[in-house]
Amino acid sequence: MFELLIIAVVLLLVFGAGKVRSVGSDLGAAVKGFRKGVKAAQAPKPAPPESLPDAEFPEVLAARSRRSGKPSA
């Protein structure tokens, strides 16, 4: 633990408080953006209604034909 304190003091002396602060905030923003991108990529996307297979469900075809007024083929 003491080693981390020494490293922090050396970084402050070499780069200054303003530079270390800006690097920290930039790193935090990058991590936040990465997490947001990973979360968006993992979110399931619903299939459009036209691509669902209706042939296996005759009750769905019957309900559609009743709504549209056209007989189903």
All heavy atoms as TSV, in Angstrom:
chain	resi	resn	atom	element	x	y	z
A	1	MET	N	N	0.826	-1.186	0.000
A	1	MET	CA	C	0.000	0.000	0.000
A	1	MET	C	C	0.878	1.260	0.000
A	1	MET	O	O	0.531	2.247	-0.615
A	1	MET	CB	C	-0.921	-0.060	1.232
A	1	MET	CG	C	-1.875	1.068	1.338
A	1	MET	SD	S	-3.049	0.973	-0.005
A	1	MET	CE	C	-4.003	2.388	0.285
A	2	PHE	N	N	1.966	1.178	0.710
A	2	PHE	CA	C	2.875	2.312	0.791
A	2	PHE	C	C	3.494	2.624	-0.571
A	2	PHE	O	O	3.758	3.782	-0.893
A	2	PHE	CB	C	3.964	2.010	1.830
A	2	PHE	CG	C	4.854	3.184	2.123
A	2	PHE	CD1	C	4.351	4.309	2.758
A	2	PHE	CD2	C	6.181	3.172	1.749
A	2	PHE	CE1	C	5.168	5.387	3.017
A	2	PHE	CE2	C	7.005	4.241	2.005
A	2	PHE	CZ	C	6.492	5.361	2.645
A	3	GLU	N	N	3.672	1.575	-1.388
A	3	GLU	CA	C	4.248	1.765	-2.720
A	3	GLU	C	C	3.339	2.604	-3.612
A	3	GLU	O	O	3.803	3.432	-4.401
A	3	GLU	CB	C	4.519	0.414	-3.394
A	3	GLU	CG	C	5.535	-0.456	-2.685
A	3	GLU	CD	C	4.916	-1.304	-1.584
A	3	GLU	OE1	O	3.673	-1.359	-1.479
A	3	GLU	OE2	O	5.684	-1.891	-0.813
A	4	LEU	N	N	2.034	2.384	-3.480
A	4	LEU	CA	C	1.083	3.158	-4.284
A	4	LEU	C	C	1.129	4.643	-3.913
A	4	LEU	O	O	0.998	5.505	-4.788
A	4	LEU	CB	C	-0.332	2.607	-4.103
A	4	LEU	CG	C	-0.590	1.224	-4.688
A	4	LEU	CD1	C	-2.007	0.776	-4.353
A	4	LEU	CD2	C	-0.385	1.239	-6.184
A	5	LEU	N	N	1.318	4.925	-2.646
A	5	LEU	CA	C	1.423	6.314	-2.205
A	5	LEU	C	C	2.669	6.977	-2.787
A	5	LEU	O	O	2.614	8.128	-3.254
A	5	LEU	CB	C	1.444	6.376	-0.676
A	5	LEU	CG	C	1.455	7.762	-0.056
A	5	LEU	CD1	C	0.199	8.526	-0.442
A	5	LEU	CD2	C	1.575	7.658	1.447
A	6	ILE	N	N	3.762	6.247	-2.810
A	6	ILE	CA	C	5.000	6.785	-3.388
A	6	ILE	C	C	4.830	7.036	-4.882
A	6	ILE	O	O	5.233	8.083	-5.402
A	6	ILE	CB	C	6.181	5.823	-3.116
A	6	ILE	CG1	C	6.506	5.803	-1.629
A	6	ILE	CG2	C	7.407	6.227	-3.925
A	6	ILE	CD1	C	7.538	4.782	-1.233
A	7	ILE	N	N	4.183	6.113	-5.578
A	7	ILE	CA	C	3.942	6.287	-7.019
A	7	ILE	C	C	3.058	7.504	-7.268
A	7	ILE	O	O	3.304	8.293	-8.180
A	7	ILE	CB	C	3.324	5.001	-7.610
A	7	ILE	CG1	C	4.359	3.870	-7.593
A	7	ILE	CG2	C	2.818	5.241	-9.026
A	7	ILE	CD1	C	3.797	2.519	-7.966
A	8	ALA	N	N	2.019	7.678	-6.445
A	8	ALA	CA	C	1.125	8.828	-6.608
A	8	ALA	C	C	1.873	10.138	-6.394
A	8	ALA	O	O	1.679	11.114	-7.135
A	8	ALA	CB	C	-0.051	8.714	-5.643
A	9	VAL	N	N	2.735	10.189	-5.411
A	9	VAL	CA	C	3.503	11.418	-5.139
A	9	VAL	C	C	4.454	11.717	-6.298
A	9	VAL	O	O	4.571	12.870	-6.734
A	9	VAL	CB	C	4.268	11.280	-3.799
A	9	VAL	CG1	C	5.281	12.401	-3.631
A	9	VAL	CG2	C	3.293	11.254	-2.642
A	10	VAL	N	N	5.097	10.677	-6.825
A	10	VAL	CA	C	6.014	10.884	-7.953
A	10	VAL	C	C	5.247	11.384	-9.173
A	10	VAL	O	O	5.696	12.300	-9.877
A	10	VAL	CB	C	6.802	9.590	-8.257
A	10	VAL	CG1	C	7.559	9.710	-9.560
A	10	VAL	CG2	C	7.753	9.262	-7.117
A	11	LEU	N	N	4.087	10.809	-9.439
A	11	LEU	CA	C	3.278	11.265	-10.580
A	11	LEU	C	C	2.863	12.725	-10.416
A	11	LEU	O	O	2.873	13.495	-11.382
A	11	LEU	CB	C	2.044	10.375	-10.746
A	11	LEU	CG	C	2.277	8.992	-11.326
A	11	LEU	CD1	C	0.989	8.187	-11.325
A	11	LEU	CD2	C	2.835	9.086	-12.738
A	12	LEU	N	N	2.473	13.106	-9.206
A	12	LEU	CA	C	2.103	14.506	-8.961
A	12	LEU	C	C	3.286	15.440	-9.164
A	12	LEU	O	O	3.132	16.540	-9.709
A	12	LEU	CB	C	1.548	14.664	-7.545
A	12	LEU	CG	C	0.110	14.223	-7.339
A	12	LEU	CD1	C	-0.260	14.278	-5.869
A	12	LEU	CD2	C	-0.828	15.090	-8.150
A	13	LEU	N	N	4.452	15.015	-8.740
A	13	LEU	CA	C	5.636	15.870	-8.910
A	13	LEU	C	C	6.046	15.992	-10.374
A	13	LEU	O	O	6.437	17.070	-10.827
A	13	LEU	CB	C	6.810	15.310	-8.096
A	13	LEU	CG	C	6.694	15.454	-6.578
A	13	LEU	CD1	C	7.851	14.736	-5.892
A	13	LEU	CD2	C	6.670	16.917	-6.189
A	14	VAL	N	N	5.925	14.900	-11.132
A	14	VAL	CA	C	6.368	14.916	-12.527
A	14	VAL	C	C	5.366	15.649	-13.418
A	14	VAL	O	O	5.734	16.505	-14.217
A	14	VAL	CB	C	6.623	13.475	-13.031
A	14	VAL	CG1	C	6.872	13.452	-14.523
A	14	VAL	CG2	C	7.793	12.852	-12.285
A	15	PHE	N	N	4.085	15.305	-13.284
A	15	PHE	CA	C	3.086	15.839	-14.220
A	15	PHE	C	C	2.299	17.021	-13.677
A	15	PHE	O	O	1.719	17.782	-14.444
A	15	PHE	CB	C	2.110	14.733	-14.625
A	15	PHE	CG	C	2.754	13.632	-15.406
A	15	PHE	CD1	C	2.916	12.380	-14.846
A	15	PHE	CD2	C	3.217	13.842	-16.694
A	15	PHE	CE1	C	3.507	11.355	-15.566
A	15	PHE	CE2	C	3.811	12.835	-17.417
A	15	PHE	CZ	C	3.960	11.578	-16.843
A	16	GLY	N	N	2.203	17.161	-12.390
A	16	GLY	CA	C	1.415	18.243	-11.809
A	16	GLY	C	C	-0.017	17.792	-11.573
A	16	GLY	O	O	-0.518	16.854	-12.191
A	17	ALA	N	N	-0.689	18.476	-10.662
A	17	ALA	CA	C	-2.040	18.073	-10.248
A	17	ALA	C	C	-3.052	18.215	-11.387
A	17	ALA	O	O	-3.947	17.380	-11.549
A	17	ALA	CB	C	-2.474	18.901	-9.050
A	18	GLY	N	N	-2.941	19.264	-12.198
A	18	GLY	CA	C	-3.911	19.481	-13.283
A	18	GLY	C	C	-3.861	18.399	-14.336
A	18	GLY	O	O	-4.897	17.919	-14.802
A	19	LYS	N	N	-2.666	17.985	-14.713
A	19	LYS	CA	C	-2.523	16.952	-15.744
A	19	LYS	C	C	-3.023	15.598	-15.238
A	19	LYS	O	O	-3.713	14.874	-15.955
A	19	LYS	CB	C	-1.058	16.864	-16.160
A	19	LYS	CG	C	-0.798	15.932	-17.293
A	19	LYS	CD	C	-1.345	16.474	-18.581
A	19	LYS	CE	C	-0.858	15.646	-19.740
A	19	LYS	NZ	N	-1.417	16.086	-20.993
A	20	VAL	N	N	-2.685	15.262	-13.991
A	20	VAL	CA	C	-3.131	13.991	-13.417
A	20	VAL	C	C	-4.658	13.974	-13.305
A	20	VAL	O	O	-5.307	12.971	-13.589
A	20	VAL	CB	C	-2.457	13.738	-12.051
A	20	VAL	CG1	C	-3.048	12.519	-11.363
A	20	VAL	CG2	C	-0.955	13.556	-12.229
A	21	ARG	N	N	-5.257	15.087	-12.918
A	21	ARG	CA	C	-6.713	15.178	-12.810
A	21	ARG	C	C	-7.371	15.003	-14.175
A	21	ARG	O	O	-8.371	14.300	-14.307
A	21	ARG	CB	C	-7.108	16.518	-12.200
A	21	ARG	CG	C	-8.587	16.607	-11.888
A	21	ARG	CD	C	-8.989	17.948	-11.276
A	21	ARG	NE	N	-8.110	18.337	-10.173
A	21	ARG	CZ	C	-7.454	19.498	-10.125
A	21	ARG	NH1	N	-7.568	20.367	-11.098
A	21	ARG	NH2	N	-6.688	19.785	-9.093
A	22	SER	N	N	-6.827	15.641	-15.207
A	22	SER	CA	C	-7.428	15.522	-16.536
A	22	SER	C	C	-7.275	14.108	-17.090
A	22	SER	O	O	-8.188	13.594	-17.739
A	22	SER	CB	C	-6.823	16.538	-17.496
A	22	SER	OG	O	-5.474	16.216	-17.778
A	23	VAL	N	N	-6.153	13.458	-16.809
A	23	VAL	CA	C	-5.979	12.075	-17.255
A	23	VAL	C	C	-6.979	11.171	-16.550
A	23	VAL	O	O	-7.581	10.283	-17.165
A	23	VAL	CB	C	-4.527	11.592	-17.009
A	23	VAL	CG1	C	-4.403	10.096	-17.173
A	23	VAL	CG2	C	-3.572	12.304	-17.938
A	24	GLY	N	N	-7.196	11.404	-15.267
A	24	GLY	CA	C	-8.167	10.608	-14.511
A	24	GLY	C	C	-9.582	10.781	-15.030
A	24	GLY	O	O	-10.325	9.806	-15.174
A	25	SER	N	N	-9.972	12.017	-15.321
A	25	SER	CA	C	-11.331	12.239	-15.830
A	25	SER	C	C	-11.498	11.679	-17.239
A	25	SER	O	O	-12.553	11.141	-17.577
A	25	SER	CB	C	-11.677	13.726	-15.795
A	25	SER	OG	O	-10.849	14.449	-16.680
A	26	ASP	N	N	-10.461	11.775	-18.061
A	26	ASP	CA	C	-10.525	11.190	-19.402
A	26	ASP	C	C	-10.636	9.676	-19.335
A	26	ASP	O	O	-11.386	9.058	-20.098
A	26	ASP	CB	C	-9.293	11.576	-20.214
A	26	ASP	CG	C	-9.272	13.048	-20.594
A	26	ASP	OD1	O	-10.333	13.697	-20.486
A	26	ASP	OD2	O	-8.192	13.534	-20.994
A	27	LEU	N	N	-9.901	9.073	-18.422
A	27	LEU	CA	C	-9.966	7.620	-18.256
A	27	LEU	C	C	-11.351	7.196	-17.765
A	27	LEU	O	O	-11.913	6.206	-18.238
A	27	LEU	CB	C	-8.884	7.153	-17.280
A	27	LEU	CG	C	-8.784	5.656	-17.039
A	27	LEU	CD1	C	-8.435	4.931	-18.333
A	27	LEU	CD2	C	-7.748	5.358	-15.975
A	28	GLY	N	N	-11.920	7.957	-16.837
A	28	GLY	CA	C	-13.266	7.656	-16.348
A	28	GLY	C	C	-14.309	7.767	-17.449
A	28	GLY	O	O	-15.214	6.931	-17.548
A	29	ALA	N	N	-14.196	8.780	-18.295
A	29	ALA	CA	C	-15.136	8.940	-19.408
A	29	ALA	C	C	-14.989	7.801	-20.417
A	29	ALA	O	O	-15.989	7.322	-20.966
A	29	ALA	CB	C	-14.912	10.288	-20.091
A	30	ALA	N	N	-13.774	7.348	-20.636
A	30	ALA	CA	C	-13.555	6.242	-21.571
A	30	ALA	C	C	-14.161	4.949	-21.045
A	30	ALA	O	O	-14.803	4.195	-21.791
A	30	ALA	CB	C	-12.061	6.064	-21.822
A	31	VAL	N	N	-14.000	4.688	-19.764
A	31	VAL	CA	C	-14.581	3.481	-19.167
A	31	VAL	C	C	-16.100	3.544	-19.210
A	31	VAL	O	O	-16.771	2.550	-19.516
A	31	VAL	CB	C	-14.069	3.294	-17.720
A	31	VAL	CG1	C	-14.840	2.214	-16.993
A	31	VAL	CG2	C	-12.587	2.982	-17.718
A	32	LYS	N	N	-16.658	4.711	-18.928
A	32	LYS	CA	C	-18.113	4.879	-18.968
A	32	LYS	C	C	-18.653	4.653	-20.383
A	32	LYS	O	O	-19.663	3.973	-20.570
A	32	LYS	CB	C	-18.474	6.282	-18.484
A	32	LYS	CG	C	-19.944	6.528	-18.352
A	32	LYS	CD	C	-20.208	7.919	-17.789
A	32	LYS	CE	C	-21.681	8.194	-17.646
A	32	LYS	NZ	N	-21.935	9.535	-17.123
A	33	GLY	N	N	-17.975	5.182	-21.381
A	33	GLY	CA	C	-18.395	4.977	-22.767
A	33	GLY	C	C	-18.269	3.523	-23.189
A	33	GLY	O	O	-19.122	2.997	-23.906
A	34	PHE	N	N	-17.222	2.851	-22.726
A	34	PHE	CA	C	-17.042	1.440	-23.057
A	34	PHE	C	C	-18.160	0.600	-22.454
A	34	PHE	O	O	-18.732	-0.261	-23.123
A	34	PHE	CB	C	-15.684	0.956	-22.542
A	34	PHE	CG	C	-15.432	-0.500	-22.781
A	34	PHE	CD1	C	-15.098	-0.948	-24.038
A	34	PHE	CD2	C	-15.535	-1.413	-21.749
A	34	PHE	CE1	C	-14.868	-2.293	-24.273
A	34	PHE	CE2	C	-15.310	-2.754	-21.964
A	34	PHE	CZ	C	-14.970	-3.198	-23.227
A	35	ARG	N	N	-18.493	0.847	-21.191
A	35	ARG	CA	C	-19.581	0.095	-20.548
A	35	ARG	C	C	-20.908	0.333	-21.251
A	35	ARG	O	O	-21.705	-0.584	-21.417
A	35	ARG	CB	C	-19.689	0.494	-19.087
A	35	ARG	CG	C	-18.584	-0.057	-18.236
A	35	ARG	CD	C	-18.794	0.281	-16.791
A	35	ARG	NE	N	-17.719	-0.242	-15.972
A	35	ARG	CZ	C	-17.533	0.065	-14.715
A	35	ARG	NH1	N	-18.369	0.898	-14.114
A	35	ARG	NH2	N	-16.532	-0.454	-14.042
A	36	LYS	N	N	-21.150	1.574	-21.659
A	36	LYS	CA	C	-22.400	1.895	-22.360
A	36	LYS	C	C	-22.461	1.163	-23.701
A	36	LYS	O	O	-23.494	0.627	-24.089
A	36	LYS	CB	C	-22.482	3.401	-22.582
A	36	LYS	CG	C	-23.757	3.870	-23.202
A	36	LYS	CD	C	-23.770	5.386	-23.330
A	36	LYS	CE	C	-25.021	5.864	-24.020
A	36	LYS	NZ	N	-25.004	7.311	-24.217
A	37	GLY	N	N	-21.331	1.095	-24.408
A	37	GLY	CA	C	-21.294	0.390	-25.684
A	37	GLY	C	C	-21.491	-1.101	-25.532
A	37	GLY	O	O	-22.197	-1.736	-26.327
A	38	VAL	N	N	-20.903	-1.687	-24.506
A	38	VAL	CA	C	-21.064	-3.123	-24.266
A	38	VAL	C	C	-22.509	-3.427	-23.902
A	38	VAL	O	O	-23.087	-4.406	-24.373
A	38	VAL	CB	C	-20.092	-3.597	-23.160
A	38	VAL	CG1	C	-20.439	-4.983	-22.680
A	38	VAL	CG2	C	-18.669	-3.555	-23.659
A	39	LYS	N	N	-23.104	-2.575	-23.078
A	39	LYS	CA	C	-24.493	-2.783	-22.669
A	39	LYS	C	C	-25.440	-2.685	-23.872
A	39	LYS	O	O	-26.382	-3.457	-24.001
A	39	LYS	CB	C	-24.869	-1.747	-21.617
A	39	LYS	CG	C	-26.144	-2.027	-20.895
A	39	LYS	CD	C	-26.341	-0.992	-19.799
A	39	LYS	CE	C	-27.339	-1.466	-18.795
A	39	LYS	NZ	N	-27.550	-0.482	-17.732
A	40	ALA	N	N	-25.181	-1.733	-24.768
A	40	ALA	CA	C	-26.026	-1.568	-25.953
A	40	ALA	C	C	-25.863	-2.744	-26.911
A	40	ALA	O	O	-26.815	-3.159	-27.551
A	40	ALA	CB	C	-25.690	-0.268	-26.661
A	41	ALA	N	N	-24.665	-3.292	-27.003
A	41	ALA	CA	C	-24.432	-4.418	-27.906
A	41	ALA	C	C	-25.069	-5.691	-27.388
A	41	ALA	O	O	-25.453	-6.563	-28.173
A	41	ALA	CB	C	-22.936	-4.634	-28.104
A	42	GLN	N	N	-25.224	-5.829	-26.075
A	42	GLN	CA	C	-25.791	-7.036	-25.497
A	42	GLN	C	C	-27.306	-6.988	-25.398
A	42	GLN	O	O	-27.932	-7.999	-25.135
A	42	GLN	CB	C	-25.214	-7.276	-24.103
A	42	GLN	CG	C	-23.774	-7.676	-24.119
A	42	GLN	CD	C	-23.220	-7.848	-22.723
A	42	GLN	OE1	O	-23.842	-7.471	-21.739
A	42	GLN	NE2	N	-22.028	-8.412	-22.639
A	43	ALA	N	N	-27.916	-5.836	-25.602
A	43	ALA	CA	C	-29.364	-5.716	-25.492
A	43	ALA	C	C	-30.030	-6.488	-26.626
A	43	ALA	O	O	-29.656	-6.348	-27.790
A	43	ALA	CB	C	-29.784	-4.247	-25.548
A	44	PRO	N	N	-31.009	-7.336	-26.301
A	44	PRO	CA	C	-31.683	-8.094	-27.357
A	44	PRO	C	C	-32.544	-7.182	-28.220
A	44	PRO	O	O	-33.206	-6.280	-27.722
A	44	PRO	CB	C	-32.541	-9.092	-26.587
A	44	PRO	CG	C	-32.747	-8.471	-25.255
A	44	PRO	CD	C	-31.526	-7.647	-24.979
A	45	LYS	N	N	-32.483	-7.403	-29.489
A	45	LYS	CA	C	-33.269	-6.609	-30.426
A	45	LYS	C	C	-34.489	-7.431	-30.851
A	45	LYS	O	O	-34.345	-8.572	-31.288
A	45	LYS	CB	C	-32.428	-6.245	-31.644
A	45	LYS	CG	C	-31.283	-5.322	-31.293
A	45	LYS	CD	C	-30.425	-5.033	-32.491
A	45	LYS	CE	C	-29.326	-4.066	-32.162
A	45	LYS	NZ	N	-28.414	-4.496	-31.155
A	46	PRO	N	N	-35.696	-6.868	-30.716
A	46	PRO	CA	C	-36.890	-7.627	-31.102
A	46	PRO	C	C	-36.957	-7.816	-32.614
A	46	PRO	O	O	-36.557	-6.950	-33.390
A	46	PRO	CB	C	-38.043	-6.764	-30.605
A	46	PRO	CG	C	-37.479	-5.388	-30.515
A	46	PRO	CD	C	-36.022	-5.550	-30.200
A	47	ALA	N	N	-37.449	-8.956	-33.021
A	47	ALA	CA	C	-37.589	-9.242	-34.445
A	47	ALA	C	C	-38.779	-8.466	-35.006
A	47	ALA	O	O	-39.791	-8.307	-34.323
A	47	ALA	CB	C	-37.802	-10.730	-34.648
A	48	PRO	N	N	-38.668	-7.966	-36.222
A	48	PRO	CA	C	-39.816	-7.283	-36.820
A	48	PRO	C	C	-40.964	-8.271	-37.020
A	48	PRO	O	O	-40.739	-9.455	-37.260
A	48	PRO	CB	C	-39.290	-6.771	-38.159
A	48	PRO	CG	C	-37.954	-7.369	-38.347
A	48	PRO	CD	C	-37.503	-7.951	-37.070
A	49	PRO	N	N	-42.211	-7.815	-36.918
A	49	PRO	CA	C	-43.361	-8.725	-37.018
A	49	PRO	C	C	-43.426	-9.490	-38.335
A	49	PRO	O	O	-43.912	-10.607	-38.375
A	49	PRO	CB	C	-44.572	-7.811	-36.879
A	49	PRO	CG	C	-44.063	-6.547	-36.312
A	49	PRO	CD	C	-42.612	-6.459	-36.628
A	50	GLU	N	N	-42.911	-8.907	-39.428
A	50	GLU	CA	C	-42.998	-9.592	-40.718
A	50	GLU	C	C	-42.087	-10.810	-40.790
A	50	GLU	O	O	-42.311	-11.697	-41.593
A	50	GLU	CB	C	-42.616	-8.649	-41.862
A	50	GLU	CG	C	-43.549	-7.462	-42.036
A	50	GLU	CD	C	-43.248	-6.338	-41.058
A	50	GLU	OE1	O	-42.117	-6.223	-40.614
A	50	GLU	OE2	O	-44.199	-5.595	-40.733
A	51	SER	N	N	-41.055	-10.877	-39.969
A	51	SER	CA	C	-40.112	-11.975	-40.075
A	51	SER	C	C	-40.469	-13.156	-39.177
A	51	SER	O	O	-39.772	-14.150	-39.177
A	51	SER	CB	C	-38.701	-11.490	-39.731
A	51	SER	OG	O	-38.643	-11.140	-38.369
A	52	LEU	N	N	-41.543	-13.051	-38.398
A	52	LEU	CA	C	-41.919	-14.151	-37.526
A	52	LEU	C	C	-42.618	-15.241	-38.338
A	52	LEU	O	O	-43.438	-14.947	-39.210
A	52	LEU	CB	C	-42.839	-13.661	-36.410
A	52	LEU	CG	C	-42.219	-12.650	-35.457
A	52	LEU	CD1	C	-43.255	-12.177	-34.457
A	52	LEU	CD2	C	-41.037	-13.263	-34.731
A	53	PRO	N	N	-42.353	-16.500	-38.073
A	53	PRO	CA	C	-42.981	-17.586	-38.833
A	53	PRO	C	C	-44.432	-17.801	-38.391
A	53	PRO	O	O	-44.681	-18.272	-37.289
A	53	PRO	CB	C	-42.117	-18.793	-38.498
A	53	PRO	CG	C	-41.518	-18.473	-37.173
A	53	PRO	CD	C	-41.368	-16.986	-37.135
A	54	ASP	N	N	-45.389	-17.434	-39.217
A	54	ASP	CA	C	-46.808	-17.580	-38.889
A	54	ASP	C	C	-47.375	-18.908	-39.369
A	54	ASP	O	O	-48.456	-19.298	-38.943
A	54	ASP	CB	C	-47.625	-16.453	-39.526
A	54	ASP	CG	C	-47.329	-15.113	-38.888
A	54	ASP	OD1	O	-46.883	-15.109	-37.723
A	54	ASP	OD2	O	-47.529	-14.090	-39.550
A	55	ALA	N	N	-46.704	-19.594	-40.263
A	55	ALA	CA	C	-47.254	-20.805	-40.847
A	55	ALA	C	C	-47.477	-21.887	-39.794
A	55	ALA	O	O	-48.349	-22.727	-39.948
A	55	ALA	CB	C	-46.328	-21.326	-41.933
A	56	GLU	N	N	-46.735	-21.862	-38.710
A	56	GLU	CA	C	-46.884	-22.879	-37.682
A	56	GLU	C	C	-48.047	-22.576	-36.736
A	56	GLU	O	O	-48.456	-23.436	-35.975
A	56	GLU	CB	C	-45.595	-22.970	-36.865
A	56	GLU	CG	C	-44.409	-23.391	-37.697
A	56	GLU	CD	C	-43.129	-23.343	-36.897
A	56	GLU	OE1	O	-43.136	-22.897	-35.745
A	56	GLU	OE2	O	-42.107	-23.755	-37.452
A	57	PHE	N	N	-48.592	-21.369	-36.790
A	57	PHE	CA	C	-49.633	-20.970	-35.863
A	57	PHE	C	C	-50.895	-20.582	-36.635
A	57	PHE	O	O	-51.099	-19.427	-36.985
A	57	PHE	CB	C	-49.158	-19.795	-35.009
A	57	PHE	CG	C	-47.896	-20.107	-34.262
A	57	PHE	CD1	C	-46.686	-19.597	-34.699
A	57	PHE	CD2	C	-47.912	-20.918	-33.144
A	57	PHE	CE1	C	-45.520	-19.886	-34.016
A	57	PHE	CE2	C	-46.758	-21.212	-32.468
A	57	PHE	CZ	C	-45.550	-20.702	-32.904
A	58	PRO	N	N	-51.781	-21.521	-36.897
A	58	PRO	CA	C	-52.984	-21.213	-37.677
A	58	PRO	C	C	-53.904	-20.214	-36.990
A	58	PRO	O	O	-54.612	-19.462	-37.655
A	58	PRO	CB	C	-53.681	-22.558	-37.849
A	58	PRO	CG	C	-52.911	-23.549	-37.078
A	58	PRO	CD	C	-51.681	-22.922	-36.575
A	59	GLU	N	N	-53.890	-20.175	-35.656
A	59	GLU	CA	C	-54.759	-19.210	-34.975
A	59	GLU	C	C	-54.321	-17.775	-35.248
A	59	GLU	O	O	-55.143	-16.866	-35.302
A	59	GLU	CB	C	-54.813	-19.483	-33.466
A	59	GLU	CG	C	-53.492	-19.385	-32.746
A	59	GLU	CD	C	-52.683	-20.672	-32.743
A	59	GLU	OE1	O	-53.079	-21.663	-33.346
A	59	GLU	OE2	O	-51.608	-20.652	-32.134
A	60	VAL	N	N	-53.028	-17.564	-35.465
A	60	VAL	CA	C	-52.542	-16.227	-35.792
A	60	VAL	C	C	-53.008	-15.847	-37.196
A	60	VAL	O	O	-53.469	-14.731	-37.430
A	60	VAL	CB	C	-51.005	-16.164	-35.689
A	60	VAL	CG1	C	-50.478	-14.830	-36.177
A	60	VAL	CG2	C	-50.557	-16.429	-34.260
A	61	LEU	N	N	-52.912	-16.766	-38.128
A	61	LEU	CA	C	-53.381	-16.494	-39.487
A	61	LEU	C	C	-54.882	-16.238	-39.514
A	61	LEU	O	O	-55.360	-15.339	-40.218
A	61	LEU	CB	C	-53.032	-17.668	-40.404
A	61	LEU	CG	C	-51.545	-17.885	-40.678
A	61	LEU	CD1	C	-51.345	-19.170	-41.466
A	61	LEU	CD2	C	-50.962	-16.712	-41.401
A	62	ALA	N	N	-55.641	-16.985	-38.727
A	62	ALA	CA	C	-57.090	-16.791	-38.687
A	62	ALA	C	C	-57.439	-15.424	-38.103
A	62	ALA	O	O	-58.332	-14.734	-38.613
A	62	ALA	CB	C	-57.744	-17.903	-37.871
A	63	ALA	N	N	-56.736	-15.025	-37.056
A	63	ALA	CA	C	-57.002	-13.721	-36.448
A	63	ALA	C	C	-56.657	-12.597	-37.420
A	63	ALA	O	O	-57.382	-11.605	-37.517
A	63	ALA	CB	C	-56.190	-13.573	-35.164
A	64	ARG	N	N	-55.584	-12.749	-38.173
A	64	ARG	CA	C	-55.225	-11.722	-39.159
A	64	ARG	C	C	-56.271	-11.630	-40.264
A	64	ARG	O	O	-56.611	-10.541	-40.716
A	64	ARG	CB	C	-53.877	-12.056	-39.786
A	64	ARG	CG	C	-52.767	-11.374	-39.115
A	64	ARG	CD	C	-51.516	-11.389	-39.933
A	64	ARG	NE	N	-50.406	-11.209	-39.007
A	64	ARG	CZ	C	-49.217	-11.728	-39.135
A	64	ARG	NH1	N	-48.950	-12.474	-40.174
A	64	ARG	NH2	N	-48.301	-11.516	-38.255
A	65	SER	N	N	-56.749	-12.773	-40.711
A	65	SER	CA	C	-57.728	-12.735	-41.788
A	65	SER	C	C	-59.031	-12.123	-41.300
A	65	SER	O	O	-59.721	-11.439	-42.049
A	65	SER	CB	C	-57.957	-14.132	-42.361
A	65	SER	OG	O	-58.584	-14.961	-41.407
A	66	ARG	N	N	-59.392	-12.346	-40.024
A	66	ARG	CA	C	-60.607	-11.724	-39.484
A	66	ARG	C	C	-60.448	-10.212	-39.394
A	66	ARG	O	O	-61.365	-9.458	-39.684
A	66	ARG	CB	C	-60.908	-12.284	-38.092
A	66	ARG	CG	C	-61.546	-13.656	-38.121
A	66	ARG	CD	C	-62.119	-14.019	-36.758
A	66	ARG	NE	N	-61.114	-14.003	-35.694
A	66	ARG	CZ	C	-60.407	-15.058	-35.290
A	66	ARG	NH1	N	-60.588	-16.229	-35.876
A	66	ARG	NH2	N	-59.536	-14.947	-34.322
A	67	ARG	N	N	-59.251	-9.757	-39.014
A	67	ARG	CA	C	-59.022	-8.320	-38.900
A	67	ARG	C	C	-59.005	-7.631	-40.259
A	67	ARG	O	O	-59.507	-6.546	-40.419
A	67	ARG	CB	C	-57.691	-8.049	-38.192
A	67	ARG	CG	C	-57.823	-8.067	-36.685
A	67	ARG	CD	C	-56.539	-7.652	-36.044
A	67	ARG	NE	N	-55.721	-8.879	-35.940
A	67	ARG	CZ	C	-54.413	-8.922	-35.966
A	67	ARG	NH1	N	-53.719	-7.830	-36.081
A	67	ARG	NH2	N	-53.767	-10.055	-35.877
A	68	SER	N	N	-58.393	-8.277	-41.236
A	68	SER	CA	C	-58.250	-7.637	-42.537
A	68	SER	C	C	-59.491	-7.828	-43.408
A	68	SER	O	O	-59.676	-7.086	-44.367
A	68	SER	CB	C	-57.031	-8.180	-43.269
A	68	SER	OG	O	-57.227	-9.550	-43.600
A	69	GLY	N	N	-60.303	-8.814	-43.095
A	69	GLY	CA	C	-61.493	-9.057	-43.889
A	69	GLY	C	C	-61.223	-9.906	-45.117
A	69	GLY	O	O	-62.113	-10.219	-45.886
A	70	LYS	N	N	-59.971	-10.303	-45.340
A	70	LYS	CA	C	-59.618	-11.152	-46.473
A	70	LYS	C	C	-59.432	-12.590	-45.992
A	70	LYS	O	O	-58.890	-12.810	-44.921
A	70	LYS	CB	C	-58.305	-10.693	-47.112
A	70	LYS	CG	C	-58.358	-9.340	-47.765
A	70	LYS	CD	C	-57.059	-9.078	-48.474
A	70	LYS	CE	C	-56.367	-7.900	-47.801
A	70	LYS	NZ	N	-55.074	-7.613	-48.372
A	71	PRO	N	N	-59.883	-13.541	-46.758
A	71	PRO	CA	C	-59.655	-14.941	-46.348
A	71	PRO	C	C	-58.162	-15.294	-46.473
A	71	PRO	O	O	-57.467	-14.813	-47.348
A	71	PRO	CB	C	-60.495	-15.767	-47.334
A	71	PRO	CG	C	-60.721	-14.865	-48.481
A	71	PRO	CD	C	-60.653	-13.449	-47.966
A	72	SER	N	N	-57.699	-16.151	-45.565
A	72	SER	CA	C	-56.297	-16.557	-45.623
A	72	SER	C	C	-56.100	-17.638	-46.657
A	72	SER	O	O	-56.994	-18.433	-46.911
A	72	SER	CB	C	-55.832	-17.048	-44.250
A	72	SER	OG	O	-56.608	-18.163	-43.856
A	73	ALA	N	N	-54.949	-17.675	-47.254
A	73	ALA	CA	C	-54.676	-18.636	-48.321
A	73	ALA	C	C	-54.131	-19.918	-47.766
A	73	ALA	O	O	-53.586	-20.058	-46.778
A	73	ALA	CB	C	-53.682	-18.044	-49.301
